[in-house]
Each structure stands twice: as structure tokens, then as C-alpha cells.
Amino acid sequence: MNHPEFRGLRERMRLFLVRPGPAGYAPRRMDDDFAVLDAWRAGDRAAGDVLLRRHFDAMYRFFRNKVDHGVDDLIQRTFTACIAAKDGFRKDASFRTYLFTVARNELYHHYERRQREAALFEPGSMSVEAMGTSPSAVVARQQEQRLLLRALRMLPLDLQVAIELFYWEQLSTAEIAEILDVPQGTAKSRLRRAREELESHIHRLAESPVLVESTLAAFDRWAASIRDLLGDPAKG
């Protein structure tokens, strides 16, 4: 991964861990992200590089379609929070579930800071678009991609998070429930509601019935194409 955003973030993240790891130290299981995180907390900078390389694209994708600036800062805050936490998570959950839970919290804190004087932040009813955020759609080269991105940003933030985690990250409803801190049945109902509202927005925003049909008939394919584009800063 060679894009400038990643190189700059990696160097800044290193500032949080100035102690070198013990001589010859390495996590016993490099395939276990929690073990790698523990090594990073202990001061192993190479372990930090491993986690950043594994999860940077997913974090970039998560924030890219929800904020108009400060993606780099939010990713840094997320990984810093993961480093700072010691016993505040359950290791029976997957690391990705843990990471997206922290990312969700950082995203909501971001909007709480922005909305403090303007209005009470309500992720269950307020959308990215309603909060005056307009992430650039320069990555969207096809009409269907632009339409889908716009419709996603019109969903209440809780619903946008849920449906993007489902289609872009292939997380299960149980994992999404963990991230949203709701029962699994609630997560399922939010996904149903998100899809219904998304289709309603697509019908309303599309320039023609043909565009509606081409977007909805190949919804999974268009969602996957946006996932690939948003996960790569070089294409943004």
C-alpha cells in the first residue's frame, strides 16, 4: 500500500508508541489480530504496521462515505482508541467487529462535536446529507454508482452504517448487532428498513425508470463496485 495518505498516517500513528518492543519480540500468532494489537500496545511498531495494512482500506471506506473531510484523522482516532483500550472489549468477538465498533463510536463523536450547537445529534433519524455533509462523489464514474451513493447518504446514519457493513464488509447480522449495540433482531429490522428506504430514495432521485431498473436489478454488483472504489484513496 503506497498511497500518500497511508504513509502519512502510519508515521503519525508511530508517534503514539515511542517505546521499542523487547529485543526480538514478535506476537506469537500474526494471524490473530488481537495478539498483534497487544504487541502494538507493548511498543512493537512492526505489529502496528501489520494492523494498519490489514485494516486501513476498510477504515477508509467506512469513513469516506460519511464525512466530507477528516477521514485521515478519524482513522487515526480509531486506531489510537484501540491501542488505548485495555480491558474494554470482549475477545470472544472478532477483531473486525471490535474495530468497527470503535470506528462507529469515533464517527458518532465526530458528529456530536459538529452538532453540539446546531442540534442534538440523533443517528437514528439524522442523515449525512441532512447534517450538511457532502462527501465527494468523484470516485463514482457510473450513473448507478452516483445514484446509490447519494441514496445511501440520505439514510439515517444508523441505517447507513448497518447496510454498508452488510454489503461492503460482508458482516453477519450478529456482528452488525454487536457493532450497533442492539439485539440481533433489531439489527435485522434495521437492515430491512435501510433497504426499503434506500430503494425509495433511488426511485425518487433517478433521472429515469431505466436508471432505477439498472441500479436495483444489479444492486449487489453496484454495491461491490463502490466498495472497491471507496476502499482505495488513490481512486478518490
PyRosetta script that sets phi, psi and omega in degrees:
from pyrosetta import init, pose_from_sequence

init()
pose = pose_from_sequence("MNHPEFRGLRERMRLFLVRPGPAGYAPRRMDDDFAVLDAWRAGDRAAGDVLLRRHFDAMYRFFRNKVDHGVDDLIQRTFTACIAAKDGFRKDASFRTYLFTVARNELYHHYERRQREAALFEPGSMSVEAMGTSPSAVVARQQEQRLLLRALRMLPLDLQVAIELFYWEQLSTAEIAEILDVPQGTAKSRLRRAREELESHIHRLAESPVLVESTLAAFDRWAASIRDLLGDPAKG")
pose.set_psi(1, 111.6)
pose.set_omega(1, -169.9)
pose.set_phi(2, -118.0)
pose.set_psi(2, 3.2)
pose.set_omega(2, -175.8)
pose.set_phi(3, -69.4)
pose.set_psi(3, 149.8)
pose.set_omega(3, -173.9)
pose.set_phi(4, -57.6)
pose.set_psi(4, -35.5)
pose.set_omega(4, -178.2)
pose.set_phi(5, -59.1)
pose.set_psi(5, -40.6)
pose.set_omega(5, -178.5)
pose.set_phi(6, -70.8)
pose.set_psi(6, -43.1)
pose.set_omega(6, -178.9)
pose.set_phi(7, -61.0)
pose.set_psi(7, -44.8)
pose.set_omega(7, -179.0)
pose.set_phi(8, -65.1)
pose.set_psi(8, -41.5)
pose.set_omega(8, 179.8)
pose.set_phi(9, -64.7)
pose.set_psi(9, -43.1)
pose.set_omega(9, -178.2)
pose.set_phi(10, -60.1)
pose.set_psi(10, -41.7)
pose.set_omega(10, -179.9)
pose.set_phi(11, -66.7)
pose.set_psi(11, -40.4)
pose.set_omega(11, 179.4)
pose.set_phi(12, -67.8)
pose.set_psi(12, -37.2)
pose.set_omega(12, 179.2)
pose.set_phi(13, -63.7)
pose.set_psi(13, -32.2)
pose.set_omega(13, -179.3)
pose.set_phi(14, -64.3)
pose.set_psi(14, -25.1)
pose.set_omega(14, 179.6)
pose.set_phi(15, -63.6)
pose.set_psi(15, -22.7)
pose.set_omega(15, -179.1)
pose.set_phi(16, -79.9)
pose.set_psi(16, -14.0)
pose.set_omega(16, -179.1)
pose.set_phi(17, -130.8)
pose.set_psi(17, 88.7)
pose.set_omega(17, -175.1)
pose.set_phi(18, -89.5)
pose.set_psi(18, -17.8)
pose.set_omega(18, -179.8)
pose.set_phi(19, -78.9)
pose.set_psi(19, 130.1)
pose.set_omega(19, 174.1)
pose.set_phi(20, -71.6)
pose.set_psi(20, 152.6)
pose.set_omega(20, 176.2)
pose.set_phi(21, -70.8)
pose.set_psi(21, 163.7)
pose.set_omega(21, 177.5)
pose.set_phi(22, -56.4)
pose.set_psi(22, 148.0)
pose.set_omega(22, -177.1)
pose.set_phi(23, -55.3)
pose.set_psi(23, 127.4)
pose.set_omega(23, 177.7)
pose.set_phi(24, 73.5)
pose.set_psi(24, 8.7)
pose.set_omega(24, -176.5)
pose.set_phi(25, -76.4)
pose.set_psi(25, 140.4)
pose.set_omega(25, 173.3)
pose.set_phi(26, -154.4)
pose.set_psi(26, 144.9)
pose.set_omega(26, 177.6)
pose.set_phi(27, -60.2)
pose.set_psi(27, 143.1)
pose.set_omega(27, -175.9)
pose.set_phi(28, -64.7)
pose.set_psi(28, -34.7)
pose.set_omega(28, -177.4)
pose.set_phi(29, -124.2)
pose.set_psi(29, 100.3)
pose.set_omega(29, -179.6)
pose.set_phi(30, -71.8)
pose.set_psi(30, -12.6)
pose.set_omega(30, 176.6)
pose.set_phi(31, -86.8)
pose.set_psi(31, -5.6)
pose.set_omega(31, 178.9)
pose.set_phi(32, -102.4)
pose.set_psi(32, 105.7)
pose.set_omega(32, -175.0)
pose.set_phi(33, -64.1)
pose.set_psi(33, -30.7)
pose.set_omega(33, 177.1)
pose.set_phi(34, -66.4)
pose.set_psi(34, -38.3)
pose.set_omega(34, 176.6)
pose.set_phi(35, -65.8)
pose.set_psi(35, -39.5)
pose.set_omega(35, 178.0)
pose.set_phi(36, -64.9)
pose.set_psi(36, -40.6)
pose.set_omega(36, 177.7)
pose.set_phi(37, -62.6)
pose.set_psi(37, -42.2)
pose.set_omega(37, 177.2)
pose.set_phi(38, -60.0)
pose.set_psi(38, -39.5)
pose.set_omega(38, 178.1)
pose.set_phi(39, -65.4)
pose.set_psi(39, -40.0)
pose.set_omega(39, 177.9)
pose.set_phi(40, -62.5)
pose.set_psi(40, -42.6)
pose.set_omega(40, 177.7)
pose.set_phi(41, -60.2)
pose.set_psi(41, -34.2)
pose.set_omega(41, -179.4)
pose.set_phi(42, -75.8)
pose.set_psi(42, -6.4)
pose.set_omega(42, 176.1)
pose.set_phi(43, 109.3)
pose.set_psi(43, 7.7)
pose.set_omega(43, 180.0)
pose.set_phi(44, -82.1)
pose.set_psi(44, 101.7)
pose.set_omega(44, -177.0)
pose.set_phi(45, -65.5)
pose.set_psi(45, -32.7)
pose.set_omega(45, 178.8)
pose.set_phi(46, -63.0)
pose.set_psi(46, -35.5)
pose.set_omega(46, 177.5)
pose.set_phi(47, -64.6)
pose.set_psi(47, -37.9)
pose.set_omega(47, 176.2)
pose.set_phi(48, -61.5)
pose.set_psi(48, -41.1)
pose.set_omega(48, 177.5)
pose.set_phi(49, -61.7)
pose.set_psi(49, -38.6)
pose.set_omega(49, 179.6)
pose.set_phi(50, -61.2)
pose.set_psi(50, -48.6)
pose.set_omega(50, -178.4)
pose.set_phi(51, -65.4)
pose.set_psi(51, -42.0)
pose.set_omega(51, 180.0)
pose.set_phi(52, -62.2)
pose.set_psi(52, -42.3)
pose.set_omega(52, -179.9)
pose.set_phi(53, -66.7)
pose.set_psi(53, -37.0)
pose.set_omega(53, -178.4)
pose.set_phi(54, -70.6)
pose.set_psi(54, -35.4)
pose.set_omega(54, -166.8)
pose.set_phi(55, -121.5)
pose.set_psi(55, 0.4)
pose.set_omega(55, -177.2)
pose.set_phi(56, -61.8)
pose.set_psi(56, -46.7)
pose.set_omega(56, -177.0)
pose.set_phi(57, -60.2)
pose.set_psi(57, -42.5)
pose.set_omega(57, -179.9)
pose.set_phi(58, -63.7)
pose.set_psi(58, -40.3)
pose.set_omega(58, 178.8)
pose.set_phi(59, -68.5)
pose.set_psi(59, -39.9)
pose.set_omega(59, 178.2)
pose.set_phi(60, -62.4)
pose.set_psi(60, -43.9)
pose.set_omega(60, 179.9)
pose.set_phi(61, -63.7)
pose.set_psi(61, -40.4)
pose.set_omega(61, -177.7)
pose.set_phi(62, -61.2)
pose.set_psi(62, -44.8)
pose.set_omega(62, -176.3)
pose.set_phi(63, -85.8)
pose.set_psi(63, -27.4)
pose.set_omega(63, -169.4)
pose.set_phi(64, -60.6)
pose.set_psi(64, -34.9)
pose.set_omega(64, -177.0)
pose.set_phi(65, -94.9)
pose.set_psi(65, 13.6)
pose.set_omega(65, -176.8)
pose.set_phi(66, -129.2)
pose.set_psi(66, -14.4)
pose.set_omega(66, 178.2)
pose.set_phi(67, -132.3)
pose.set_psi(67, 152.1)
pose.set_omega(67, -179.0)
pose.set_phi(68, -91.7)
pose.set_psi(68, -16.7)
pose.set_omega(68, 175.1)
pose.set_phi(69, -159.6)
pose.set_psi(69, 165.1)
pose.set_omega(69, 179.1)
pose.set_phi(70, 84.5)
pose.set_psi(70, 17.1)
pose.set_omega(70, 177.8)
pose.set_phi(71, -58.7)
pose.set_psi(71, -45.7)
pose.set_omega(71, -179.7)
pose.set_phi(72, -57.0)
pose.set_psi(72, -45.1)
pose.set_omega(72, -178.5)
pose.set_phi(73, -65.6)
pose.set_psi(73, -39.8)
pose.set_omega(73, -179.8)
pose.set_phi(74, -67.1)
pose.set_psi(74, -37.5)
pose.set_omega(74, 176.1)
pose.set_phi(75, -63.9)
pose.set_psi(75, -43.5)
pose.set_omega(75, 179.1)
pose.set_phi(76, -61.7)
pose.set_psi(76, -44.3)
pose.set_omega(76, 179.1)
pose.set_phi(77, -61.1)
pose.set_psi(77, -38.4)
pose.set_omega(77, -179.1)
pose.set_phi(78, -64.6)
pose.set_psi(78, -49.2)
pose.set_omega(78, -179.2)
pose.set_phi(79, -68.4)
pose.set_psi(79, -35.0)
pose.set_omega(79, 177.0)
pose.set_phi(80, -62.9)
pose.set_psi(80, -41.5)
pose.set_omega(80, 178.2)
pose.set_phi(81, -64.0)
pose.set_psi(81, -37.5)
pose.set_omega(81, 177.3)
pose.set_phi(82, -64.5)
pose.set_psi(82, -38.8)
pose.set_omega(82, 178.8)
pose.set_phi(83, -67.4)
pose.set_psi(83, -42.1)
pose.set_omega(83, -174.5)
pose.set_phi(84, -70.1)
pose.set_psi(84, -35.3)
pose.set_omega(84, -177.9)
pose.set_phi(85, -68.1)
pose.set_psi(85, 138.6)
pose.set_omega(85, -179.8)
pose.set_phi(86, -114.8)
pose.set_psi(86, -55.6)
pose.set_omega(86, -177.1)
pose.set_phi(87, -122.7)
pose.set_psi(87, 15.4)
pose.set_omega(87, -174.8)
pose.set_phi(88, -89.7)
pose.set_psi(88, 22.6)
pose.set_omega(88, 178.4)
pose.set_phi(89, -144.9)
pose.set_psi(89, 158.5)
pose.set_omega(89, 179.4)
pose.set_phi(90, -98.1)
pose.set_psi(90, 121.3)
pose.set_omega(90, -178.2)
pose.set_phi(91, -78.8)
pose.set_psi(91, -0.7)
pose.set_omega(91, 173.9)
pose.set_phi(92, -79.1)
pose.set_psi(92, -15.7)
pose.set_omega(92, 172.4)
pose.set_phi(93, -82.2)
pose.set_psi(93, 159.8)
pose.set_omega(93, 178.7)
pose.set_phi(94, -73.2)
pose.set_psi(94, 158.1)
pose.set_omega(94, 178.7)
pose.set_phi(95, -63.8)
pose.set_psi(95, -38.6)
pose.set_omega(95, 179.7)
pose.set_phi(96, -62.4)
pose.set_psi(96, -38.5)
pose.set_omega(96, 176.5)
pose.set_phi(97, -62.3)
pose.set_psi(97, -44.8)
pose.set_omega(97, 177.2)
pose.set_phi(98, -60.1)
pose.set_psi(98, -47.1)
pose.set_omega(98, -177.0)
pose.set_phi(99, -63.9)
pose.set_psi(99, -44.3)
pose.set_omega(99, 179.2)
pose.set_phi(100, -69.3)
pose.set_psi(100, -29.2)
pose.set_omega(100, 174.6)
pose.set_phi(101, -63.8)
pose.set_psi(101, -45.1)
pose.set_omega(101, 177.4)
pose.set_phi(102, -64.2)
pose.set_psi(102, -42.1)
pose.set_omega(102, 179.5)
pose.set_phi(103, -61.9)
pose.set_psi(103, -43.3)
pose.set_omega(103, 177.4)
pose.set_phi(104, -59.3)
pose.set_psi(104, -44.8)
pose.set_omega(104, 178.9)
pose.set_phi(105, -60.8)
pose.set_psi(105, -42.4)
pose.set_omega(105, 179.9)
pose.set_phi(106, -66.3)
pose.set_psi(106, -37.7)
pose.set_omega(106, 177.4)
pose.set_phi(107, -62.5)
pose.set_psi(107, -44.8)
pose.set_omega(107, -178.7)
pose.set_phi(108, -68.1)
pose.set_psi(108, -38.0)
pose.set_omega(108, 175.5)
pose.set_phi(109, -61.8)
pose.set_psi(109, -38.0)
pose.set_omega(109, 177.8)
pose.set_phi(110, -58.2)
pose.set_psi(110, -46.4)
pose.set_omega(110, -178.9)
pose.set_phi(111, -75.1)
pose.set_psi(111, -29.8)
pose.set_omega(111, 174.7)
pose.set_phi(112, -63.0)
pose.set_psi(112, -41.2)
pose.set_omega(112, 178.1)
pose.set_phi(113, -64.9)
pose.set_psi(113, -40.3)
pose.set_omega(113, -179.6)
pose.set_phi(114, -69.2)
pose.set_psi(114, -34.9)
pose.set_omega(114, -172.0)
pose.set_phi(115, -96.9)
pose.set_psi(115, 2.0)
pose.set_omega(115, -172.2)
pose.set_phi(116, -53.6)
pose.set_psi(116, -43.1)
pose.set_omega(116, -177.9)
pose.set_phi(117, -93.9)
pose.set_psi(117, -25.3)
pose.set_omega(117, -174.8)
pose.set_phi(118, -82.4)
pose.set_psi(118, -45.1)
pose.set_omega(118, -177.1)
pose.set_phi(119, -170.4)
pose.set_psi(119, 164.6)
pose.set_omega(119, 176.0)
pose.set_phi(120, -73.9)
pose.set_psi(120, 128.0)
pose.set_omega(120, -178.2)
pose.set_phi(121, -73.6)
pose.set_psi(121, 123.8)
pose.set_omega(121, -179.8)
pose.set_phi(122, -130.2)
pose.set_psi(122, 94.8)
pose.set_omega(122, -177.2)
pose.set_phi(123, -64.7)
pose.set_psi(123, -18.9)
pose.set_omega(123, 179.0)
pose.set_phi(124, -79.3)
pose.set_psi(124, -12.1)
pose.set_omega(124, -178.8)
pose.set_phi(125, -132.8)
pose.set_psi(125, -19.5)
pose.set_omega(125, -176.2)
pose.set_phi(126, -96.6)
pose.set_psi(126, 132.3)
pose.set_omega(126, 179.2)
pose.set_phi(127, -99.3)
pose.set_psi(127, 163.8)
pose.set_omega(127, 175.3)
pose.set_phi(128, -57.2)
pose.set_psi(128, -44.2)
pose.set_omega(128, -178.9)
pose.set_phi(129, -66.1)
pose.set_psi(129, -41.0)
pose.set_omega(129, -179.6)
pose.set_phi(130, -65.6)
pose.set_psi(130, -27.4)
pose.set_omega(130, 179.6)
pose.set_phi(131, -86.0)
pose.set_psi(131, 7.9)
pose.set_omega(131, 174.6)
pose.set_phi(132, 80.0)
pose.set_psi(132, 19.0)
pose.set_omega(132, 178.4)
pose.set_phi(133, -98.5)
pose.set_psi(133, 132.7)
pose.set_omega(133, -178.3)
pose.set_phi(134, -132.0)
pose.set_psi(134, 79.0)
pose.set_omega(134, 176.4)
pose.set_phi(135, -56.2)
pose.set_psi(135, 141.2)
pose.set_omega(135, -177.7)
pose.set_phi(136, -62.9)
pose.set_psi(136, 136.9)
pose.set_omega(136, 178.0)
pose.set_phi(137, -101.0)
pose.set_psi(137, 21.7)
pose.set_omega(137, -176.0)
pose.set_phi(138, -61.6)
pose.set_psi(138, -25.2)
pose.set_omega(138, -179.7)
pose.set_phi(139, -71.2)
pose.set_psi(139, -20.7)
pose.set_omega(139, -174.4)
pose.set_phi(140, -86.5)
pose.set_psi(140, 107.1)
pose.set_omega(140, -176.6)
pose.set_phi(141, -98.9)
pose.set_psi(141, -17.2)
pose.set_omega(141, 179.8)
pose.set_phi(142, -105.6)
pose.set_psi(142, 148.9)
pose.set_omega(142, 179.8)
pose.set_phi(143, -57.2)
pose.set_psi(143, -41.5)
pose.set_omega(143, -178.2)
pose.set_phi(144, -64.1)
pose.set_psi(144, -38.1)
pose.set_omega(144, 178.5)
pose.set_phi(145, -65.9)
pose.set_psi(145, -45.2)
pose.set_omega(145, 179.9)
pose.set_phi(146, -62.9)
pose.set_psi(146, -41.2)
pose.set_omega(146, 179.8)
pose.set_phi(147, -63.9)
pose.set_psi(147, -45.2)
pose.set_omega(147, -178.4)
pose.set_phi(148, -65.6)
pose.set_psi(148, -41.4)
pose.set_omega(148, 178.4)
pose.set_phi(149, -61.7)
pose.set_psi(149, -44.9)
pose.set_omega(149, 179.6)
pose.set_phi(150, -63.2)
pose.set_psi(150, -43.2)
pose.set_omega(150, 179.9)
pose.set_phi(151, -64.3)
pose.set_psi(151, -39.0)
pose.set_omega(151, 178.1)
pose.set_phi(152, -60.4)
pose.set_psi(152, -40.7)
pose.set_omega(152, -177.2)
pose.set_phi(153, -74.0)
pose.set_psi(153, -9.1)
pose.set_omega(153, 177.1)
pose.set_phi(154, -93.1)
pose.set_psi(154, -7.9)
pose.set_omega(154, 176.9)
pose.set_phi(155, -75.2)
pose.set_psi(155, 150.0)
pose.set_omega(155, 167.5)
pose.set_phi(156, -52.9)
pose.set_psi(156, 143.9)
pose.set_omega(156, -171.3)
pose.set_phi(157, -57.1)
pose.set_psi(157, -40.4)
pose.set_omega(157, 178.0)
pose.set_phi(158, -57.3)
pose.set_psi(158, -41.0)
pose.set_omega(158, -179.3)
pose.set_phi(159, -72.4)
pose.set_psi(159, -38.6)
pose.set_omega(159, 177.9)
pose.set_phi(160, -61.4)
pose.set_psi(160, -45.9)
pose.set_omega(160, 178.5)
pose.set_phi(161, -58.9)
pose.set_psi(161, -47.2)
pose.set_omega(161, -176.5)
pose.set_phi(162, -61.7)
pose.set_psi(162, -48.9)
pose.set_omega(162, -173.7)
pose.set_phi(163, -72.4)
pose.set_psi(163, -32.6)
pose.set_omega(163, 177.1)
pose.set_phi(164, -70.4)
pose.set_psi(164, -38.6)
pose.set_omega(164, 176.6)
pose.set_phi(165, -63.2)
pose.set_psi(165, -34.9)
pose.set_omega(165, -178.7)
pose.set_phi(166, -72.5)
pose.set_psi(166, -48.9)
pose.set_omega(166, -174.9)
pose.set_phi(167, -85.4)
pose.set_psi(167, -34.5)
pose.set_omega(167, -176.4)
pose.set_phi(168, -90.2)
pose.set_psi(168, -36.4)
pose.set_omega(168, -175.9)
pose.set_phi(169, -105.5)
pose.set_psi(169, -2.9)
pose.set_omega(169, 179.3)
pose.set_phi(170, 54.1)
pose.set_psi(170, 37.3)
pose.set_omega(170, 176.8)
pose.set_phi(171, -80.9)
pose.set_psi(171, 149.6)
pose.set_omega(171, 179.3)
pose.set_phi(172, -78.0)
pose.set_psi(172, 165.9)
pose.set_omega(172, 177.5)
pose.set_phi(173, -64.5)
pose.set_psi(173, -31.6)
pose.set_omega(173, 176.9)
pose.set_phi(174, -65.2)
pose.set_psi(174, -42.1)
pose.set_omega(174, 178.6)
pose.set_phi(175, -67.1)
pose.set_psi(175, -41.6)
pose.set_omega(175, 179.0)
pose.set_phi(176, -64.1)
pose.set_psi(176, -39.5)
pose.set_omega(176, 177.2)
pose.set_phi(177, -60.3)
pose.set_psi(177, -40.9)
pose.set_omega(177, 178.2)
pose.set_phi(178, -62.2)
pose.set_psi(178, -44.3)
pose.set_omega(178, -178.0)
pose.set_phi(179, -66.7)
pose.set_psi(179, -40.9)
pose.set_omega(179, -178.7)
pose.set_phi(180, -83.1)
pose.set_psi(180, -8.6)
pose.set_omega(180, -179.6)
pose.set_phi(181, 61.1)
pose.set_psi(181, 48.5)
pose.set_omega(181, 178.4)
pose.set_phi(182, -136.2)
pose.set_psi(182, 162.8)
pose.set_omega(182, 173.9)
pose.set_phi(183, -62.1)
pose.set_psi(183, 156.2)
pose.set_omega(183, -178.5)
pose.set_phi(184, -61.3)
pose.set_psi(184, -37.0)
pose.set_omega(184, 178.3)
pose.set_phi(185, -61.7)
pose.set_psi(185, -37.1)
pose.set_omega(185, 177.4)
pose.set_phi(186, -67.0)
pose.set_psi(186, -39.7)
pose.set_omega(186, 178.0)
pose.set_phi(187, -61.6)
pose.set_psi(187, -41.9)
pose.set_omega(187, 178.6)
pose.set_phi(188, -63.0)
pose.set_psi(188, -42.7)
pose.set_omega(188, -179.4)
pose.set_phi(189, -67.7)
pose.set_psi(189, -33.5)
pose.set_omega(189, 177.4)
pose.set_phi(190, -67.7)
pose.set_psi(190, -37.9)
pose.set_omega(190, 177.7)
pose.set_phi(191, -65.3)
pose.set_psi(191, -41.1)
pose.set_omega(191, 177.1)
pose.set_phi(192, -62.9)
pose.set_psi(192, -45.3)
pose.set_omega(192, 179.6)
pose.set_phi(193, -64.4)
pose.set_psi(193, -39.6)
pose.set_omega(193, 179.5)
pose.set_phi(194, -61.9)
pose.set_psi(194, -43.9)
pose.set_omega(194, -179.6)
pose.set_phi(195, -65.8)
pose.set_psi(195, -40.8)
pose.set_omega(195, 179.0)
pose.set_phi(196, -63.6)
pose.set_psi(196, -46.3)
pose.set_omega(196, 179.8)
pose.set_phi(197, -67.2)
pose.set_psi(197, -35.9)
pose.set_omega(197, 179.3)
pose.set_phi(198, -63.0)
pose.set_psi(198, -45.1)
pose.set_omega(198, 179.3)
pose.set_phi(199, -64.3)
pose.set_psi(199, -37.0)
pose.set_omega(199, 177.2)
pose.set_phi(200, -62.3)
pose.set_psi(200, -43.4)
pose.set_omega(200, 178.7)
pose.set_phi(201, -65.5)
pose.set_psi(201, -39.1)
pose.set_omega(201, 179.4)
pose.set_phi(202, -61.9)
pose.set_psi(202, -44.2)
pose.set_omega(202, 177.3)
pose.set_phi(203, -60.3)
pose.set_psi(203, -40.0)
pose.set_omega(203, -175.8)
pose.set_phi(204, -76.2)
pose.set_psi(204, -33.6)
pose.set_omega(204, -174.3)
pose.set_phi(205, -88.8)
pose.set_psi(205, -25.7)
pose.set_omega(205, -173.5)
pose.set_phi(206, -63.9)
pose.set_psi(206, 144.5)
pose.set_omega(206, -179.4)
pose.set_phi(207, -76.9)
pose.set_psi(207, -18.3)
pose.set_omega(207, -178.1)
pose.set_phi(208, -156.8)
pose.set_psi(208, 156.5)
pose.set_omega(208, 175.2)
pose.set_phi(209, -60.3)
pose.set_psi(209, -30.4)
pose.set_omega(209, 179.2)
pose.set_phi(210, -62.6)
pose.set_psi(210, -41.3)
pose.set_omega(210, 179.6)
pose.set_phi(211, -67.8)
pose.set_psi(211, -38.2)
pose.set_omega(211, 175.4)
pose.set_phi(212, -59.0)
pose.set_psi(212, -48.5)
pose.set_omega(212, -178.1)
pose.set_phi(213, -63.0)
pose.set_psi(213, -45.0)
pose.set_omega(213, -177.8)
pose.set_phi(214, -67.4)
pose.set_psi(214, -30.0)
pose.set_omega(214, 179.2)
pose.set_phi(215, -75.5)
pose.set_psi(215, -47.8)
pose.set_omega(215, -175.4)
pose.set_phi(216, -77.2)
pose.set_psi(216, -32.3)
pose.set_omega(216, -178.5)
pose.set_phi(217, -66.5)
pose.set_psi(217, -29.8)
pose.set_omega(217, 179.8)
pose.set_phi(218, -122.1)
pose.set_psi(218, 43.3)
pose.set_omega(218, -173.4)
pose.set_phi(219, -57.3)
pose.set_psi(219, -47.9)
pose.set_omega(219, -177.8)
pose.set_phi(220, -59.9)
pose.set_psi(220, -39.9)
pose.set_omega(220, -179.3)
pose.set_phi(221, -66.6)
pose.set_psi(221, -43.2)
pose.set_omega(221, 179.5)
pose.set_phi(222, -66.7)
pose.set_psi(222, -39.1)
pose.set_omega(222, 178.0)
pose.set_phi(223, -61.7)
pose.set_psi(223, -42.3)
pose.set_omega(223, 179.2)
pose.set_phi(224, -65.1)
pose.set_psi(224, -37.9)
pose.set_omega(224, -179.3)
pose.set_phi(225, -66.5)
pose.set_psi(225, -36.9)
pose.set_omega(225, 177.5)
pose.set_phi(226, -69.5)
pose.set_psi(226, -38.1)
pose.set_omega(226, 176.9)
pose.set_phi(227, -55.7)
pose.set_psi(227, -46.5)
pose.set_omega(227, -178.3)
pose.set_phi(228, -65.2)
pose.set_psi(228, -39.7)
pose.set_omega(228, -178.1)
pose.set_phi(229, -71.1)
pose.set_psi(229, -44.7)
pose.set_omega(229, -176.7)
pose.set_phi(230, -72.1)
pose.set_psi(230, -21.5)
pose.set_omega(230, -178.9)
pose.set_phi(231, -81.5)
pose.set_psi(231, -0.5)
pose.set_omega(231, -177.2)
pose.set_phi(232, -127.1)
pose.set_psi(232, 104.7)
pose.set_omega(232, -179.6)
pose.set_phi(233, -57.4)
pose.set_psi(233, -26.8)
pose.set_omega(233, -179.3)
pose.set_phi(234, -65.7)
pose.set_psi(234, -22.2)
pose.set_omega(234, -179.9)
pose.set_phi(235, -96.3)
pose.set_psi(235, -3.3)
pose.set_omega(235, 178.9)
pose.set_phi(236, -89.1)
pose.dump_pdb("model.pdb")
